[in-house]
């Protein structure tokens, strides 16, 4: 395996926070736009990822990198750096995420409501903590004296998502519950296990895998994308470009930045990465406001009491994180001075 991680820049919290903000912007639109497009999960997955592939192809064409001799080269030449074994692993990762994830996520939204699916989907940060406990047992950071308290901010931000979403009606039969939890688990798995591949190259392979695997499923279900309306196509194209091509790469870069910070001893970089995910669905407030204008419904935009409570819960969770982080930083500083 040839590694292409760029270690020229030291990891930083500032960069991690930038990735978090970008993720909030790029993923906040997905549930609402996916529901408005009103297409089955397989055809939605196909259209979203085909659009994402087109955007990624353009991005890779425009991007350059410098090799070891300082010569500027096309980003496409990076594909030569990997072996068939590497690509086999990328395809295997792509089957889990984003293929299974997207298929179940969009199907659950199609059959139910974005409300219920959003609640289920954003349980994945808690699943990451569970995976840590399963893999490392008593050695898990979250069972250590310094790490245990960081579970609370993650729990609070997930709780904020639940409070925020339960103001509406939730249609969540067992089928949707199962699909939603499996989708969340695949995202937790992807976040938990690291790879050393260039994220742009890996994402392109993941998207190709998802598109190719979507085709036989559409043929079997006969849910062909030709049935989509023009507005639906525009909405899914926006998801593909913004949510997948850009958003997925931001997600991959953010989790990697978190991992690199952990390697330097900043163990609380993962809790803030996990806790901040609760901001993503709550940012739908902005999407709802834009959607209200786009559809010209004339319905006044009102922030209900449950949304205010959700925002307060989210704020408490994030504030607690920074309080806990400050406590741990001071402990490290005192040890350093000694």
C-alpha positions as CSV (number, residue, x, y, z in Angstrom):
1,X,0.0,0.0,0.0
2,X,1.4,3.4,-1.0
3,X,0.5,6.2,1.3
4,X,-0.2,9.6,0.0
5,X,-1.2,11.3,3.2
6,X,0.1,14.9,3.1
7,X,1.8,15.5,6.4
8,X,3.3,18.8,5.3
9,X,0.8,20.7,7.5
10,X,0.6,20.0,11.2
11,X,-3.0,19.1,12.2
12,X,-4.8,21.8,14.0
13,X,-8.1,22.5,15.8
14,X,-8.7,25.5,13.7
15,X,-8.7,23.4,10.5
16,X,-10.9,20.8,12.2
17,X,-13.4,23.5,13.0
18,X,-13.3,24.7,9.4
19,X,-14.2,21.2,8.2
20,X,-17.1,21.1,10.8
21,X,-18.5,24.3,9.5
22,X,-18.2,23.2,5.9
23,X,-19.9,19.9,6.8
24,X,-22.8,21.7,8.4
25,X,-23.3,23.8,5.2
26,X,-22.9,20.9,2.7
27,X,-25.0,18.2,4.6
28,X,-27.7,20.4,6.0
29,X,-29.6,20.4,2.7
30,X,-29.6,16.6,2.1
31,X,-32.7,15.3,4.1
32,X,-35.1,18.0,2.9
33,X,-33.9,18.0,-0.8
34,X,-34.0,14.2,-0.8
35,X,-37.6,14.1,0.3
36,X,-38.7,16.9,-2.1
37,X,-37.2,14.9,-5.0
38,X,-39.6,12.0,-4.0
39,X,-37.6,9.2,-5.7
40,X,-37.0,5.6,-4.4
41,X,-33.7,5.0,-2.7
42,X,-32.0,3.1,-5.5
43,X,-32.7,5.6,-8.2
44,X,-31.9,8.5,-5.9
45,X,-28.6,6.9,-5.0
46,X,-27.8,6.5,-8.6
47,X,-28.6,10.0,-9.7
48,X,-26.9,11.6,-6.7
49,X,-23.7,9.7,-7.2
50,X,-23.6,10.1,-10.9
51,X,-23.8,13.8,-10.4
52,X,-21.1,13.6,-7.7
53,X,-18.9,11.6,-10.1
54,X,-19.2,14.3,-12.7
55,X,-18.3,17.0,-10.2
56,X,-15.4,15.0,-8.9
57,X,-14.1,14.4,-12.4
58,X,-14.1,18.2,-13.0
59,X,-12.4,18.8,-9.6
60,X,-9.7,16.2,-10.3
61,X,-9.1,17.7,-13.7
62,X,-8.6,21.2,-12.3
63,X,-6.4,20.0,-9.4
64,X,-2.6,19.7,-9.5
65,X,0.0,18.3,-7.1
66,X,3.7,18.4,-6.9
67,X,5.7,15.2,-6.8
68,X,8.9,14.5,-4.8
69,X,10.9,16.5,-7.3
70,X,8.6,19.5,-7.1
71,X,7.2,18.9,-10.6
72,X,3.5,19.9,-11.0
73,X,1.4,17.0,-12.2
74,X,-2.3,16.2,-13.0
75,X,-4.2,14.8,-10.0
76,X,-5.3,12.0,-12.2
77,X,-1.7,10.6,-12.2
78,X,-2.1,9.8,-8.5
79,X,-4.3,6.8,-9.5
80,X,-1.0,5.1,-10.6
81,X,0.3,5.2,-7.0
82,X,-2.1,2.4,-5.9
83,X,-2.1,-1.3,-6.5
84,X,-5.0,-3.6,-7.4
85,X,-5.1,-4.6,-3.8
86,X,-5.6,-1.0,-2.7
87,X,-8.4,-0.5,-5.2
88,X,-10.0,-3.7,-4.0
89,X,-10.0,-2.3,-0.4
90,X,-11.4,1.0,-1.6
91,X,-14.2,-0.9,-3.4
92,X,-14.9,-2.9,-0.3
93,X,-15.1,0.3,1.7
94,X,-17.4,1.8,-0.9
95,X,-19.8,-1.1,-0.6
96,X,-20.3,-0.3,3.1
97,X,-20.1,3.5,2.7
98,X,-21.5,5.3,0.8
99,X,-23.4,2.5,-1.2
100,X,-25.3,0.7,1.6
101,X,-25.5,3.9,3.6
102,X,-27.0,6.0,0.7
103,X,-29.3,3.2,-0.5
104,X,-30.9,2.7,2.9
105,X,-30.8,6.4,3.9
106,X,-32.6,7.6,0.8
107,X,-35.1,4.7,0.8
108,X,-36.0,5.4,4.4
109,X,-36.5,9.1,3.6
110,X,-38.6,8.1,0.5
111,X,-40.9,5.7,2.5
112,X,-41.0,7.8,5.7
113,X,-40.1,11.3,6.8
114,X,-36.8,13.1,6.9
115,X,-37.6,13.7,10.6
116,X,-37.4,10.1,11.7
117,X,-34.5,9.3,9.4
118,X,-32.5,12.3,10.7
119,X,-32.9,11.1,14.2
120,X,-31.8,7.6,13.3
121,X,-28.9,8.8,11.1
122,X,-27.4,11.1,13.7
123,X,-27.1,8.3,16.3
124,X,-23.9,7.3,14.5
125,X,-21.6,9.4,16.8
126,X,-22.8,7.3,19.7
127,X,-22.1,4.2,17.7
128,X,-18.5,5.3,17.2
129,X,-18.1,5.5,21.0
130,X,-19.7,2.0,21.2
131,X,-17.3,0.6,18.6
132,X,-14.4,2.1,20.6
133,X,-15.6,0.4,23.7
134,X,-16.0,-2.9,21.8
135,X,-12.6,-2.7,20.1
136,X,-10.5,-1.4,23.0
137,X,-12.5,-2.5,26.0
138,X,-11.0,-1.0,29.2
139,X,-8.3,0.7,27.2
140,X,-10.9,2.8,25.4
141,X,-10.3,6.5,25.8
142,X,-14.0,6.9,26.7
143,X,-13.5,4.7,29.8
144,X,-10.4,6.6,31.0
145,X,-10.5,9.2,33.7
146,X,-9.9,12.1,31.3
147,X,-12.1,10.7,28.5
148,X,-15.2,9.5,30.3
149,X,-16.7,13.0,30.7
150,X,-16.5,13.7,26.9
151,X,-19.3,11.2,26.4
152,X,-21.8,13.7,27.9
153,X,-21.3,16.4,25.1
154,X,-21.9,13.8,22.4
155,X,-25.0,12.5,24.2
156,X,-26.4,16.0,24.6
157,X,-25.9,16.9,20.9
158,X,-27.6,13.7,19.8
159,X,-30.4,14.5,22.2
160,X,-30.6,17.9,20.7
161,X,-31.3,16.3,17.3
162,X,-34.1,14.2,18.8
163,X,-35.7,17.2,20.5
164,X,-35.4,19.3,17.4
165,X,-37.0,16.7,15.1
166,X,-39.8,15.4,17.4
167,X,-41.7,18.7,17.0
168,X,-43.2,17.2,13.8
169,X,-45.0,13.9,13.1
170,X,-42.7,10.9,12.9
171,X,-43.6,8.0,10.8
172,X,-41.2,5.2,11.8
173,X,-42.4,1.7,11.2
174,X,-40.0,-1.2,11.9
175,X,-38.7,-1.3,8.3
176,X,-37.6,2.3,8.4
177,X,-36.2,1.9,11.9
178,X,-34.0,-1.0,10.7
179,X,-32.9,0.8,7.5
180,X,-32.0,4.0,9.4
181,X,-30.0,2.2,12.1
182,X,-28.1,0.2,9.6
183,X,-27.3,3.3,7.6
184,X,-26.1,5.1,10.7
185,X,-23.9,2.1,11.6
186,X,-22.2,2.0,8.2
187,X,-21.3,5.7,8.7
188,X,-20.0,4.9,12.2
189,X,-17.9,2.1,10.7
190,X,-16.4,4.3,8.0
191,X,-15.6,7.0,10.6
192,X,-14.1,4.5,13.0
193,X,-11.7,2.7,10.7
194,X,-9.0,4.8,9.0
195,X,-7.3,4.4,5.6
196,X,-4.2,6.1,4.3
197,X,-5.4,6.8,0.8
198,X,-5.7,10.2,-0.8
199,X,-9.2,11.3,0.1
200,X,-10.0,12.7,-3.4
201,X,-8.9,9.5,-5.1
202,X,-10.6,7.2,-2.6
203,X,-13.8,9.2,-2.8
204,X,-13.8,8.9,-6.6
205,X,-13.5,5.1,-6.3
206,X,-16.2,5.0,-3.6
207,X,-18.6,6.9,-5.9
208,X,-17.9,4.7,-8.9
209,X,-18.6,1.7,-6.7
210,X,-21.9,3.1,-5.6
211,X,-23.0,4.0,-9.1
212,X,-22.1,0.6,-10.5
213,X,-23.8,-1.3,-7.7
214,X,-26.9,0.9,-8.0
215,X,-27.6,-0.2,-11.6
216,X,-28.5,-3.9,-11.0
217,X,-30.7,-2.9,-8.1
218,X,-32.6,-0.4,-10.2
219,X,-33.1,-3.0,-12.9
220,X,-34.4,-5.5,-10.4
221,X,-36.8,-3.0,-8.8
222,X,-37.6,-1.2,-12.1
223,X,-37.2,2.1,-10.3
224,X,-35.6,3.9,-13.3
225,X,-34.4,7.4,-12.9
226,X,-36.2,8.5,-16.1
227,X,-39.3,9.0,-14.0
228,X,-37.9,11.9,-12.1
229,X,-39.2,15.5,-12.7
230,X,-37.0,18.4,-13.7
231,X,-37.2,19.9,-10.2
232,X,-36.4,16.6,-8.7
233,X,-33.3,16.2,-10.9
234,X,-32.1,19.7,-9.9
235,X,-32.5,18.9,-6.2
236,X,-30.7,15.6,-6.5
237,X,-28.0,17.2,-8.6
238,X,-27.4,19.7,-5.8
239,X,-27.1,16.9,-3.3
240,X,-24.7,15.1,-5.6
241,X,-22.4,18.1,-6.1
242,X,-22.7,19.8,-2.7
243,X,-23.6,16.9,-0.3
244,X,-21.5,14.2,-1.9
245,X,-18.6,15.5,-4.1
246,X,-17.8,18.3,-1.6
247,X,-19.5,17.2,1.6
248,X,-18.2,13.6,1.6
249,X,-14.6,14.9,1.0
250,X,-15.1,17.4,3.8
251,X,-16.3,14.6,6.0
252,X,-13.3,12.4,5.1
253,X,-10.8,15.2,5.6
254,X,-12.4,16.2,8.9
255,X,-12.3,12.7,10.4
256,X,-8.7,12.4,9.2
257,X,-7.8,15.7,10.9
258,X,-9.4,14.4,14.0
259,X,-7.3,11.2,13.8
260,X,-4.1,13.1,13.2
261,X,-4.8,15.3,16.2
262,X,-5.3,12.2,18.3
263,X,-2.0,10.8,17.1
264,X,-0.3,13.9,18.6
265,X,-2.0,13.3,21.9
266,X,-5.1,15.6,21.5
267,X,-7.5,12.8,22.4
268,X,-10.4,15.2,22.7
269,X,-10.4,16.0,19.0
270,X,-12.6,13.0,18.4
271,X,-15.3,14.0,20.9
272,X,-15.7,17.5,19.3
273,X,-15.8,15.9,15.9
274,X,-18.6,13.6,17.1
275,X,-20.4,16.2,19.2
276,X,-20.4,18.8,16.4
277,X,-22.4,16.4,14.1
278,X,-25.5,17.4,16.0
279,X,-25.3,20.8,14.4
280,X,-25.7,19.4,10.9
281,X,-29.4,18.4,11.1
282,X,-30.3,21.5,13.1
283,X,-28.9,23.6,10.3
284,X,-31.9,22.4,8.4
285,X,-33.6,25.5,9.9
286,X,-31.8,27.5,7.2
287,X,-32.7,25.0,4.5
288,X,-36.3,25.1,5.5
289,X,-36.3,28.9,5.3
290,X,-34.8,28.7,1.8
291,X,-37.2,26.0,0.8
292,X,-40.1,28.1,2.0
293,X,-39.0,30.9,-0.4
294,X,-38.3,28.4,-3.2
295,X,-41.8,26.9,-3.0
296,X,-43.5,30.3,-2.5
297,X,-45.8,28.8,0.0
298,X,-46.3,32.1,1.8
299,X,-46.2,30.2,5.1
300,X,-44.5,32.3,7.8
301,X,-41.2,30.9,9.1
302,X,-41.6,30.1,12.8
303,X,-39.1,28.7,15.2
304,X,-41.1,26.5,17.6
305,X,-40.4,25.9,21.3
306,X,-38.9,22.5,20.7
307,X,-36.4,24.0,18.3
308,X,-35.4,26.5,20.9
309,X,-34.9,23.8,23.5
310,X,-32.9,21.8,20.9
311,X,-30.7,24.7,20.2
312,X,-30.2,25.3,23.9
313,X,-29.3,21.6,24.5
314,X,-26.9,21.7,21.6
315,X,-25.3,24.8,22.9
316,X,-24.9,23.2,26.4
317,X,-23.3,20.1,24.8
318,X,-20.7,22.2,22.8
319,X,-20.0,24.5,25.8
320,X,-19.4,21.5,28.0
321,X,-17.0,20.1,25.5
322,X,-14.9,23.2,25.5
323,X,-15.0,23.4,29.3
324,X,-13.8,19.8,29.5
325,X,-11.2,20.4,26.9
326,X,-9.9,23.4,28.8
327,X,-9.6,21.3,32.0
328,X,-7.6,18.7,30.2
329,X,-5.4,21.2,28.5
330,X,-4.6,22.8,31.8
331,X,-3.7,19.4,33.3
332,X,-1.3,18.8,30.4
333,X,0.2,22.3,30.8
334,X,0.8,21.7,34.5
335,X,2.5,18.4,33.8
336,X,4.7,20.1,31.2
337,X,5.8,22.9,33.6
338,X,6.8,20.3,36.2
